[in-house]
Amino acid sequence: MSARESMPVDVVIVGAGPAGLAAAIRLKQIDANCEIVVLEKGAEVGAHILSGAVIDPRSLDELLPDWRASCALAKVPVTENHHWVLTRAGKWELPHLLMPPLMSNKGTYTGSLGNLTRWLAEQAEGLGVQIFPGFPASEVLFDEAGNVMGVATQDMGVAADGSHKPDYQPGMELHAKYTLFAEGARGHLTKQMKARFALDADCQPQVYGLGIKELWDIPADRHEPGRVIHTQGWPLSESDSWGGGFLYHQADGQVALGFVTALDYANPYVSPFEEFQRWKTHPAIRAVIEGGKRVAYGARAINEGGWQSVPTLAFPGGALIGCAAGFVNVPRIKGTHTAMKSGMLAAESVAAALAAGREKDTLADYDAAVRTSWIADELKKVQNAQPLVAKFGGALGSLFAGGDMWLRTLGLKITGAMGHHTDAANTGRADLFQPIKYPKPDGKITFDRLSSVFLSGTNHAEDQPCHLQVADLELQKASELGVYAGPSTRYCPAGVYEWLGLEEGEPRYQINSQNCVHCKTCDIKDPNQNINWVTPEGGGGPTYPNM
């Protein structure tokens, strides 16, 4: 076996998303000589980035004040903001006068988060940051004292049976004074850090939503750049689950539309993908996209736990930044600005530590800085929105959530931070529910999962170890199928999981891992937490254009 080579650096950042790149840029702004490596599992920067997106530029303004001069995001400022409550065939608009000021989209922009990330990468590389796309971090390295001392990248050229193919190359070890984990929601190394250092011992469990997105070219006479629409209500109101849709008029005659389903739903027959397809058939949504062409598809889990689910952020040798920690403002459906700010605060803490000659210790001042920053101020005002809607349902819960946000905005509150149960624990037994009969796709407005995955550009080398690890196949058969009626066949937006042989009475679990879009839903929603998502070979997964 070939020995792994090692490379010493000052800082290694796992993930070239907004948080990781903001951290790298801020570090270079403070210390131009700091050696920084950013690892990205996607084939290119931005390949795995997915969001609506309406972006609050607050952190961009702090980090790169002149960004509007060269970044394409500045092309489409938000000009209209609508919030629709949908019924099966109609809608009514929620007046913005009733909504707290923090829900305003004034001063925001709509566009591709992936393209913003690509632009941030250009700025980082211009400052001397080394970015390695196609090199997923697969292992955390520890020194003799148990401190994080860097990461190792994924071995390449390993066959499905574990043998080495002719093109085998061992991963490289990156030894760092500090390691920042910016993997996004439900990062697999972040999970390990939380467990090893008990980072979530004093916070509520993180909970998630599954966001599914499509990009459409629509007729010019229906395109209104800067028009932003959010919806709630139908169709999730019919399945005792909650979430909502979005439709953003972006640049070049395109709309980004999508649907977020909270993964705390109880009914195991719910399919977030099919709920999204149903949503598009609503007359108000159909009127925008009918006659258009779907050009892209993707899906990604979103943190929805709020401020009370933010874990301890620093540990010996490392820290969590961005969505790895969970800074999404759920009612606003925004997290880019908070993610970037956390990366910037971590960078300032790292820079101070390096200047003082420190390494591999705990950046306690970073954790403290986040908890006294505008991130905390913003998220504390909305921290009960998700729990209230989850507890009381879409209509009543939204009313209570709005009241709670107004009180907190005014400096008042009538309750403390509400708690969560994990999404897996909220899954109900199948015998308590009736199967849901979803309509067949028409190929014009609604589609099936496999044709959707094709548009995501997803690809994985076929002969490699499966990156979706089922710990106990017998448990999967007895419980996931026997008790819960196989929810993985419905919650996965990419058709990865299938139960075959049911009619013959010999069920077998098939995992089509080559379809995986890296959304992490299986890792989150499996009722027994029996599925573990790990990094596949570098460059595998989706290749999102303009998403």
N, C-alpha and C positions, 0 to 999 in steps of 0.2 A: 504494500500500500504506500502511495506517495505521501510524503509528509506535507502538511499545510505550511505555506509560507506565511510570514507575518509582516505587518506594516505598522510602524508606530506613527500615531498622529496625536494632535492635541484633543480633538473632539470628533467623535463619530455620531452622525445623526441617522436614525433608521426611519426612512420615509421622506420622499421629496414632494410632500404636499405643502399647502400654505404654511402650516406651523413650522415644519422642518426647514423650509427655505427662508422663512422670516427669521428664524433663529440663526441660520448660517449668515445671512446678510447682516444682521445686527452685530454678530460677533466680529465680522470683518470691518464693520464701521468703527468698532471700538479698538480692535487690534488687527491691523492689516497683516501682521506676521503670523497670526493664529492658523495652524494647519487643520483644515476641516475637510472631512469626507462625508458625503451624503450618499447613502445607499437607497436605491429605488428598485422594487421588485418588478415593476412594469417594464416593458420593452423600451419605452421612452418615458421621459417625464410627462406626466399628464395622462398617460395611457389608462390608468386605473382611477382617475379622479372623476367623480360624478356628483353633481349637485344641480339644483333647479335652474339657475341660481339668481337670486337677488342679493346683492352684496353691499353691506354697509362698509364704506371706505375708511372708517375711523382709523384702523390700524395702518392701512396703506398710507394715509395722510401723515401718520407719525413716522413710519419707516422710510418712505420714499415720497416726499412731498410733491415732487414733480411728475408723479406717475401718469397723470392725465395726458402728458405730452407725447407719450410713446406706447401706452398700453391700450389695446383694443377695447378693454372693458369700458373705457370712457365714452365709447361711441353711442351707447344707448342709456341715458339716464331714465329713471322711472318717472313717468309723467302722469299716470293714472293708477289708482289703487282701489280695487274692489274686493269685497268679501261677500260671497254668495252662500246662502243656506239653501241647499237643494232638497226638493221633494222628488218623487218619482218622475213627474212630468213638468214641474215648474220650479221656480226659485223666488227668493226675496233677498234683497240686499241689506246687509247689516250696516246701518249708518256709522261712519267713522267717528262721529261726534260721541258715540257711546263707548268707543274703544279708548283705552289708556293711551296717552301720548307716545309711550315707548313702542307702540305697535305701528307707528307711522313709518312709511317708506320714503319720506322726504329725504332727498339727498343721496339716495341709493342708486345702484346701477344694475342692469340685468344683462347677463351674457354667460359665456362659457367659463366655468371655474377651471376646467382643464387648460384652457388657453391662458387664463390668468396665471396658472401654475407654471406653464411653459415660459411665460414672460418673466416671472420671478426667478426661474432657473437661469435665464440669460443674465439677469442682474447679478445673481450670485456668482456665476462663472466669471463675469466681468470683474469681480472683486477678488478672484483667485480661489473660489471654492471648488473643490473637486467633486463632481457628481457622477456616480456610476449607475446608470440604468441597466436593468437586466441582471442585477446582483442582489437577490433577496438575502436579508440577514436571517439565518435559520437557527442560530445558537448564540446564547449569551455566554460570555467568558467571565470567569471569576478568578481573582488572585487568591493567595493562600489565606488571607484574612476574610475571604468571603465577599469582598467588594467587587462590584462590576468593573471589569477592566477592558471592555470592548465587546465585539461580536465576531462571529465567523459567518462567512457567506455560504450559500448552499453549494454542495458538491454538484458538479455537472457530469452528465453521461452515466448516470446510475440507472440500471434496468429495473423493470417492475419487480423482479425477483431479488433485487438487492445486489446483483453482480455488476461488475464494472464493464461498460461497453468500451469499444476501441477508442472512443473520443473522451474517455473519462478524464476529468480534471478536478482535483480536490479544491474545496473552498479555501478562501484566504482569511487569515485572522487579522482583524484590525484592532490593535491595542491602543486604547485611548485613555486620557486622563479623566475624561467625562464622556458619558454616552447618553444621548437624548433620544427617547423613544417617541417617534411621531408617526406611528403606524396607522392612525385613524381608528375608527370604532372597532372594538373587539380584536385588537391586534394580538397575534398569538404569542409574541414575546412579552407584550404588556400583561397578558394573563399570567404568565410565569412570574413576572416581577411582583404583581399583586399578591400572588400566593406566597412567594418566597419571603417577602418583606411585610406581609400582612397589611398592605397599603389600604385595603378597604375595610379594615377592622372597625373603624369609627365612622363609617358613612353608610348610607342606604345602598342596596344593590342597584347596579346600573340596569336600566330597562331601555328598550329599543323600539324603533319603528323600522319597517322595511319601505324604502323609497324606490319606486319603479318609474323610470323616465323614458320618454320618447321625444325625438326631435322631428318636426314636420316642416316641410315646405308647403306654404298655403297660398291660395290665390291673392294677388296683390291688393284687390279691393277689400280684403278682410284683414289685412296686416296693419297694425297700429303700433309702431315701435314705442316701447316704454310702457305699454299697457300691462298691468299686473293684476291677475285674478287669483284669489284663493277661494276654495269651497269647503264646506262641511255638510254633514247630513247624508243624503242618499249617495251611494247604495249601502254604505256600512250600517246605516240606521236599521236595515232589515236583517242584519246578522249579529246584533248585539255586540258589535265591535266599533271601533272609532278610529278616526284619522281624517284625511281630507285630501283634496286635489289642488293642483296649481296649474296655471296656464300663463306663460310669460311671452309677450311679443318681443322678440329679440332682433338682432341685426339680419340683414340680407333676406328678408321675406320669410323668416323662420319663426316658429313658436316652439318653446320648450314646454311640454306638458307632462304631468306625472301625478302619482298618487302615493300617499304615505299611509300605510296601515300599521297601527300600533300592534306590536307583537305580543301584547298581554292578553289577546283574545282567548276566550275559553273554548269556543266551538272548534274542535279539531278539523271540521269539514270546511272551514273558511280557507279560501285561496286568495291571497293578496293579488296575485297576477290577474285572476279572473274578476276580482272586484274592480281593478283598474280598467280592464276591458269594458266592463259594464258601465263604469263612470263615463267613458267616452261616448256612450250611446245617448246620454242625456241630451235633450234638445238644445240646451244652451252651449254645450261643448261641441256637439256634432255640427252646429251652425258655423263654428270657426274652422274646423278641420276638414269637413266634407269636401271632396274634390281635390284635397291636397295629397301629399305623398309622404309617407313615413320614411325617414332616412337613417335613423339611429335608434338604438335601444340599450338600456342598461339598468342595473339595480344595485343598491347598496344599503346596508344597515345604517341607522342614524341613532346616535345617543339621544335618549329622551328622559333620562333620570333627573336632570336639573342639578341645581347647586348642592342639594343634599346627597347626591350620589358622586360628588367629586372626591376622589380618594386622597390620601397623603401623596404628595406629588414628587417628593425627593427621597432618595435612599442612597446608601453608600456607592458612589461612583456613577450614579445615573439619576434621571428624572423623566417624568411623563409630561408631554406637551400636546396641545391641540386635542383632537378628538380621541386620542389614546387615553386622555384623562376625562373628557366629557364636558365640554363647555358650550353645548348647543343651547341657544335660547329657543325653547320649543314653540311657544306661541308665535314668535316671529319667523320660525323656520330658518334661522340664521345661525351660523357658527364659524364662518370664515374669519370674521373680525376678531372674535374672542380667541380662536385658535392661534391666529397670528400674534396677537398680543401676548399670549402665554409663551410662545416661542421667543419673543423679544425679551420678556422678563427673565426667562431661563438663560438667554444669551448674556444678559447683563450680569447675572449671578455667576455664570461660568467665567466670564471675562475677569471679574473681580477676584475669583478664586485663583485663576491662573496667574494673575498679576501678583498675588500674594504668595506664589510658589506652592499652592496647595494642589492636590490631585486625589481623585477617587474617594473623597469624603462626601458627606451629605450636604447638599445645597439647601440648608434650612431657610436661608434668606429668600430663595426663589419661592418656596411654598408660602412664606409670609407675605411676599410681595403680591402674589396672586390674590391672596385673601384680603388684601387692603386696596386692591386695584379697582378700576371701573368694571372689570370683568365681574367681580363679586357684587358690586353695586347693581349692575344690570340683571344678573341671574337671580339675585335674592328677591327682586321684585316679581319674578315670574315663577318662583320655585314650586308653587302649589298648583299651577295651571294643569300640568299633566296628571297629578294624582286626583284632582277634583273631577276632571273629565273622565278619568278611568273609573272612579268610584260611582259617579252619578249619571254617566252617559253623556252623549254629545250635546243635547239641548240643555238640560238642567245643569250639567257639569260646566258647560261654557258660560252660563249665567253666573254661577258661583265663582268660576275662575276669573271672569271679568271683574267681578266685585272685589275679589281678593287682590288683583293687580292694581285696581284703582286705589284701594286702601294703602297698599304698600308704596305706590307712587306718591301718595300724599303723606307718607311717613308714618302711617298707622298700620296695625295688623291685629286681627282677632284670633289668629291661630299660629302656631309654630310650623316648622317644616313637616309636611306630611310624608309618610313612608311609602315603600314599594315592596312588592313581591316580585321575584324573578319572572321573566316571561315564560320560562320553562315550567315553573311551578303553577302558573295560572292556566295551563292547558288542562281542559276537562276530559273526562272519559267519554268515549264515543257513544256509549249506550245512553247518555244523558241528552243527546242531540240528534237531530234529523239531518241526513245528508242534504247538501245544497245542490240543486240542479242548475248549473250555469249554462247559458246559451252557447251554441257553437259559433266559432268565429266566422265573420263574413268575408274576410280577406280585404276589406276596404277600410273599415273603421276599427274592427277588432281582429285579433290575430292569435295564432297559437304560439306556444313557447319556443318551439324549435326554430321557426322562421324568425322569431324575435332574437334568439341567441345568435343567429347568423349575422344579424345587423350589428351586433356588439363587437364583431371582429375577434371573438374568443377563439383561442387556440392553445392547446397544450401538446407537448410531445407525448405520443401514445405510450411508448415503452419507458415508463418511469414509475416509481412507487406512487401509489394513490395518496394524494394529499388530504383526503377526507377519511380520517381514521376512525373506524367503528371499534370501540374497545371490546364490546361483547356482542357478537352476532346473535347469540341465543336470546339475550335480553332484548335485542331489537325485534326479534320475531315474537317473543312472548308478550312484550309490553307495547313497543311502538306500533306494532301491527295488531296484536291481540287485544290490547286495552284501548288504544287511541286511534285505531283504524288507519294507521300509516299516514300521519300528517305530513311527513317529509315529502310525499308525492304531491302535496298541494302547497306547502309554504315555500318550497324552492321555486324561484322565478325563472329557472333555467332548465328544468326537466332533468336534473341530475339523478334523482332517486326514483326507483321503480320497484314495486313488489311484483314479481313474476311467479307464475305457477299457482295462482290462487284457485283457479278453476279445477286444477288437478289435485288440490289439497296438499301441494308440496311447495309452500312459499319460499322464495329465495330473493335476497336483497341484491339488487343491481345498482351499482354506482357508476354513472356516466360522468366521470370526473373531468373528461375533456370539455364538457359543457359549462363548467363552473365559471361564474362571473365574479367570484371572490366577494360576494355580498355578505357572507358570514352568518346568514340566517340560520343554517343548520346548527352551527356551533352555539347559537343563542337559544333556539326554540325547541330543539329536541327535548322531549319531556323528561328523559332520564339523564340528560347531559352525557350521552353516550357517543356523540360525534365530536371529534376534535379536528378543527381546520389547522393545517400547517402549511408552510410555504411550498409550492411546487417548484420545479426547475425554473431558473431565471428566465424572465421574458414571457412566461406563460400567463394566460388569462385574457381579459378583454383588451381591446385597443380602441379606446373611445375617441372619436373625432368630434371636436367642437361641443363636447358634453360638459 
